Amino acid sequence: MAHQEASDYPAPPEYGEFKKKMEKLTGIDLNAYKYQIHRRTHMLMQRWGMKTYEEYYRTIETRPEKLREFLDYLTINVTEFFRNASKWWEIRDTIIPGMYKELGHQRLRLWSAGCSTGEEPYSLAILAIETKISTPQPVLAADIDTGVIAKAQEGIYRTQQIASAPKEWVPRYFTALGNDTVQVKKEVKDKVKFKHMNLIKDKFDSGIDIILCRNVVIYFGQETKNTLYRKFLEALRPGGYLVTGATEQIFNHREIGFESAGSFLYRRPK
């Protein structure tokens, strides 16, 4: 279990009560994470000069900017458009055309699970436009952090975050705002529906064609990962794909029920 891994880091009994309070406040179960997250929790407490867990929690509870800093520090909400670009071009050039041929239509359901500040679901929406996907509904974008969802809905990013996008796509899908920032155009925004979701606890939709869950589970304990991957398997239609991050290989994918379809790419058998 993940909380047993955290025992490597000495913590007083009050930490257990702190974790319970944080789950009530944020929906995040710190016991689901590996040692690194617990270490980061304590490092931030030290950085803030807090002496007790009660003071630490009270600060997070009563000061929104501290809650935001806590969540950002733990979840590392740093990403970019078309991150690990080769995987995106594989989705565009191989997976989506293969699905069109297999299904006999171009209606696909797409989900960015753990969407952070929106770069991934907007990238998915742009890909949907470019490959002429006739989505029966907008790209679903889900995250546990309402703060990053609010930022994602603004759709404003630094220019360097779109460096991996093909140059001809930039004026097509982004508006330059000046000060080295751009905003996603309405056409792309309208393709995405953001939703607050706890991936571990909440029920998933079913019949999804492609799920992206990348750089999300890296800090989860193995038991939590297995639970989540089984939920993804059930959410996919037979023949649907799960795309994981470049450091998130599912070593026990066969045991869970997936078949490997390439590097960091898994398919629910038909």
C-alpha positions as CSV (number, residue, x, y, z in Angstrom):
1,M,0.0,0.0,0.0
2,A,1.1,3.5,-0.7
3,H,0.9,4.7,2.9
4,Q,3.3,2.0,4.0
5,E,5.9,3.4,1.5
6,A,5.6,6.7,3.3
7,S,6.9,5.1,6.5
8,D,10.4,5.7,5.1
9,Y,9.8,9.3,6.0
10,P,9.5,9.7,9.9
11,A,6.2,11.5,10.7
12,P,4.4,11.9,14.0
13,P,0.9,10.5,14.6
14,E,-0.6,14.0,13.9
15,Y,0.3,13.5,10.3
16,G,-2.5,10.9,10.0
17,E,-5.1,13.4,11.2
18,F,-3.7,16.0,8.8
19,K,-4.2,13.5,5.9
20,K,-7.8,12.9,6.9
21,K,-8.5,16.6,7.1
22,M,-6.9,17.2,3.7
23,E,-9.0,14.5,2.1
24,K,-12.1,16.2,3.4
25,L,-11.0,19.6,2.2
26,T,-9.6,18.6,-1.2
27,G,-10.8,15.1,-2.1
28,I,-7.2,14.0,-2.4
29,D,-6.3,10.9,-0.4
30,L,-2.6,11.3,0.4
31,N,-2.5,7.6,1.3
32,A,-3.0,6.7,-2.3
33,Y,0.4,8.2,-3.2
34,K,3.9,7.0,-3.0
35,Y,6.7,8.2,-0.7
36,Q,7.7,11.2,-3.0
37,I,4.4,13.0,-2.3
38,H,4.7,12.5,1.4
39,R,8.2,13.9,1.3
40,R,7.0,16.9,-0.7
41,T,4.2,17.5,1.8
42,H,6.8,17.7,4.6
43,M,9.2,19.8,2.6
44,L,6.5,22.4,1.9
45,M,5.6,22.4,5.6
46,Q,9.2,23.2,6.4
47,R,9.5,25.8,3.7
48,W,6.5,27.6,5.2
49,G,8.1,27.5,8.7
50,M,5.2,25.5,10.2
51,K,5.8,23.8,13.5
52,T,2.6,21.7,13.8
53,Y,0.3,19.9,11.4
54,E,-2.6,21.8,12.9
55,E,-1.0,25.1,11.9
56,Y,-0.2,23.7,8.5
57,Y,-3.7,22.6,7.9
58,R,-5.3,25.8,9.2
59,T,-3.1,27.8,6.9
60,I,-4.2,25.7,3.9
61,E,-7.8,25.8,4.9
62,T,-8.1,29.5,5.5
63,R,-5.8,31.0,2.8
64,P,-6.8,30.1,-0.8
65,E,-3.4,31.1,-2.1
66,K,-1.8,28.6,0.2
67,L,-4.2,25.9,-0.9
68,R,-3.3,26.6,-4.5
69,E,0.4,26.5,-3.7
70,F,0.0,23.2,-1.8
71,L,-1.9,21.6,-4.7
72,D,0.5,22.9,-7.3
73,Y,3.5,21.7,-5.3
74,L,2.1,18.2,-4.9
75,T,0.6,17.7,-8.3
76,I,3.3,19.5,-10.3
77,N,0.9,21.1,-12.8
78,V,3.5,21.8,-15.5
79,T,2.7,20.7,-19.1
80,E,2.7,21.9,-22.7
81,F,0.8,21.4,-25.9
82,F,1.6,18.1,-27.8
83,R,3.9,17.0,-25.0
84,N,6.1,14.1,-26.3
85,A,5.0,15.0,-29.8
86,S,5.8,11.6,-31.5
87,K,3.0,10.0,-29.5
88,W,0.5,12.7,-30.7
89,W,1.5,12.1,-34.3
90,E,1.1,8.3,-33.8
91,I,-2.5,9.0,-32.5
92,R,-3.1,11.3,-35.5
93,D,-1.5,9.2,-38.3
94,T,-2.2,5.6,-37.1
95,I,-4.7,5.2,-34.2
96,I,-7.4,7.5,-35.4
97,P,-7.4,6.4,-39.1
98,G,-7.3,2.8,-37.9
99,M,-10.4,3.4,-35.8
100,Y,-12.2,5.1,-38.7
101,K,-11.6,2.0,-40.8
102,E,-12.6,-0.4,-38.1
103,L,-15.7,1.4,-37.0
104,G,-16.9,2.6,-40.4
105,H,-17.5,6.1,-39.1
106,Q,-15.6,9.1,-37.7
107,R,-17.5,9.6,-34.4
108,L,-15.1,9.1,-31.5
109,R,-15.3,9.7,-27.8
110,L,-12.2,11.2,-26.3
111,W,-11.1,11.8,-22.7
112,S,-8.2,13.6,-21.1
113,A,-8.1,12.1,-17.5
114,G,-6.1,14.3,-15.2
115,C,-6.2,17.3,-17.6
116,S,-4.3,19.8,-15.4
117,T,-4.3,23.3,-16.9
118,G,-5.8,22.2,-20.2
119,E,-2.9,21.8,-22.6
120,E,-3.7,18.1,-23.1
121,P,-7.4,18.3,-23.8
122,Y,-7.0,21.3,-26.1
123,S,-4.3,19.4,-27.9
124,L,-6.7,16.5,-28.3
125,A,-9.4,18.9,-29.5
126,I,-7.1,20.3,-32.1
127,L,-6.2,16.8,-33.2
128,A,-10.0,16.1,-33.5
129,I,-10.5,19.1,-35.8
130,E,-7.4,18.2,-37.9
131,T,-8.5,14.5,-38.4
132,K,-12.2,15.5,-38.9
133,I,-13.4,13.5,-35.9
134,S,-17.2,13.9,-35.6
135,T,-17.3,13.8,-31.8
136,P,-20.8,13.0,-30.4
137,Q,-19.9,15.2,-27.5
138,P,-17.0,17.5,-26.6
139,V,-13.6,16.1,-25.5
140,L,-14.0,15.3,-21.8
141,A,-11.4,16.9,-19.6
142,A,-11.4,15.9,-16.0
143,D,-9.2,16.9,-13.0
144,I,-9.5,16.8,-9.2
145,D,-8.2,20.3,-8.9
146,T,-10.8,23.0,-9.5
147,G,-8.1,25.7,-9.5
148,V,-6.4,24.2,-12.6
149,I,-9.7,23.6,-14.3
150,A,-10.5,27.3,-13.9
151,K,-7.2,28.2,-15.4
152,A,-7.7,25.8,-18.2
153,Q,-11.1,27.3,-19.1
154,E,-9.3,30.7,-19.6
155,G,-7.2,29.0,-22.2
156,I,-4.3,31.4,-21.8
157,Y,-0.7,30.1,-22.1
158,R,2.9,31.1,-22.6
159,T,4.2,31.0,-26.1
160,Q,6.8,28.4,-25.2
161,Q,4.1,26.0,-24.2
162,I,3.0,25.7,-27.9
163,A,6.5,25.1,-29.2
164,S,5.7,21.5,-30.2
165,A,2.7,22.5,-32.2
166,P,3.2,22.5,-36.0
167,K,3.9,26.0,-37.0
168,E,0.9,26.3,-39.4
169,W,-1.4,25.3,-36.5
170,V,-0.4,28.2,-34.3
171,P,-2.3,31.0,-36.1
172,R,-5.1,28.6,-36.9
173,Y,-5.9,27.7,-33.3
174,F,-4.3,30.4,-31.1
175,T,-4.6,34.1,-30.8
176,A,-1.5,36.1,-29.8
177,L,-2.2,38.3,-26.8
178,G,1.2,40.0,-26.5
179,N,3.6,39.7,-23.6
180,D,4.6,36.3,-24.9
181,T,1.2,34.8,-24.3
182,V,-1.5,33.2,-26.5
183,Q,-5.1,32.2,-26.1
184,V,-6.9,29.1,-27.5
185,K,-9.5,30.1,-30.0
186,K,-13.2,29.6,-29.4
187,E,-13.4,26.8,-32.0
188,V,-11.0,24.7,-29.9
189,K,-12.6,25.7,-26.5
190,D,-16.0,24.7,-27.7
191,K,-14.6,21.2,-28.4
192,V,-13.8,20.6,-24.7
193,K,-15.9,20.0,-21.6
194,F,-14.1,20.4,-18.3
195,K,-15.3,18.4,-15.3
196,H,-14.2,18.1,-11.6
197,M,-13.5,14.5,-11.0
198,N,-11.7,12.3,-8.4
199,L,-10.2,9.5,-10.6
200,I,-9.9,7.1,-7.8
201,K,-13.4,7.5,-6.3
202,D,-15.8,8.7,-9.0
203,K,-17.6,6.6,-11.5
204,F,-16.5,6.8,-15.2
205,D,-18.5,7.0,-18.4
206,S,-18.3,4.0,-20.7
207,G,-17.9,3.4,-24.4
208,I,-14.9,5.8,-24.7
209,D,-12.6,5.3,-27.7
210,I,-9.4,7.0,-26.6
211,I,-8.3,7.9,-23.0
212,L,-5.2,9.9,-22.3
213,C,-3.9,9.6,-18.8
214,R,-0.3,10.9,-19.0
215,N,2.0,12.0,-16.2
216,V,-0.8,11.6,-13.7
217,V,-0.2,8.3,-11.9
218,I,3.5,8.6,-11.5
219,Y,3.2,9.3,-7.8
220,F,0.5,6.7,-7.1
221,G,1.2,3.5,-5.2
222,Q,0.9,0.3,-7.2
223,E,-2.4,-0.8,-5.7
224,T,-4.0,2.6,-6.5
225,K,-2.6,2.4,-10.1
226,N,-4.1,-1.1,-10.6
227,T,-7.5,0.2,-9.4
228,L,-7.3,3.1,-11.8
229,Y,-6.2,1.1,-14.8
230,R,-9.0,-1.4,-14.2
231,K,-11.5,1.5,-14.2
232,F,-10.0,2.8,-17.4
233,L,-10.3,-0.7,-19.0
234,E,-14.0,-0.8,-18.1
235,A,-14.5,2.8,-19.4
236,L,-13.1,2.0,-22.9
237,R,-15.2,0.3,-25.6
238,P,-13.7,-3.0,-26.8
239,G,-10.9,-2.0,-29.1
240,G,-10.4,1.4,-27.4
241,Y,-7.0,2.8,-26.4
242,L,-5.4,4.0,-23.2
243,V,-2.4,6.3,-23.7
244,T,0.0,6.7,-20.7
245,G,2.9,9.0,-20.1
246,A,6.5,8.3,-21.1
247,T,7.4,7.1,-17.6
248,E,4.2,5.2,-16.9
249,Q,4.6,1.7,-18.5
250,I,2.0,-0.7,-17.2
251,F,4.1,-3.8,-16.5
252,N,1.1,-5.9,-15.5
253,H,-1.2,-4.8,-18.3
254,R,-2.1,-8.4,-19.2
255,E,-3.1,-9.2,-15.7
256,I,-5.4,-6.1,-15.7
257,G,-6.9,-7.0,-19.0
258,F,-5.1,-4.8,-21.5
259,E,-3.1,-5.8,-24.6
260,S,0.0,-3.8,-25.5
261,A,-0.5,-1.8,-28.7
262,G,2.9,-0.1,-28.7
263,S,5.1,1.9,-26.3
264,F,2.9,3.5,-23.5
265,L,-0.2,2.4,-25.5
266,Y,-2.7,-0.1,-24.4
267,R,-5.9,-1.5,-25.9
268,R,-9.0,-3.1,-24.5
269,P,-9.3,-6.4,-26.4
270,K,-12.4,-6.8,-28.7
